[in-house]
Amino acid sequence: MALKKPAPAAAKPAAKAPAAKSPAAKSAAPAAKAKPAALKQVTISQKQMAAELADAHELERRDAVALLDGLVEALVAHLRKGDRLRLGGLGILQVRDAPARAGRNPATGEQIQIAAKRKIVFRPAKELKEALIG
């Protein structure tokens, strides 16, 4: 590496300003703050899942998207009716009624009434638990 001669005092501020705005300087800063890849959780969209299914089963991507859309619509329709859905290897989806109950406001400690509601419950299958947990 060659040594550079110091620039005159008047030229120093002008020389530093463009260097700070260079694209290389901008891209270096976020890279230094980036988190390790192992800690970042990836979110897979429905279209990405459809693309994987299309590639694995030699389908057109639009057919795979339509298939997943149909699956979601069918799941929602059955859950609305109150059906329990058992998906082999994945688990069981069902809607349960949660009764009204008393609770507390965490900020003030004041007792409040929590209204009754319906909630979606997922219970993973044994195969799924073994695949993920071991």
Secondary structure, DSSP 8 states (H G I E B T S, - for coil): --------TTHHHHHHHHHHTSHHHHHHHHHHH---GGG------HHHHHHHHHHHHT--HHHHHHHHHHHHHHHHHHHHHT--EEETTTEEEEEEEE--EEEE-TTT--EEEE--EEEEEEEE-HHHHHHHT-
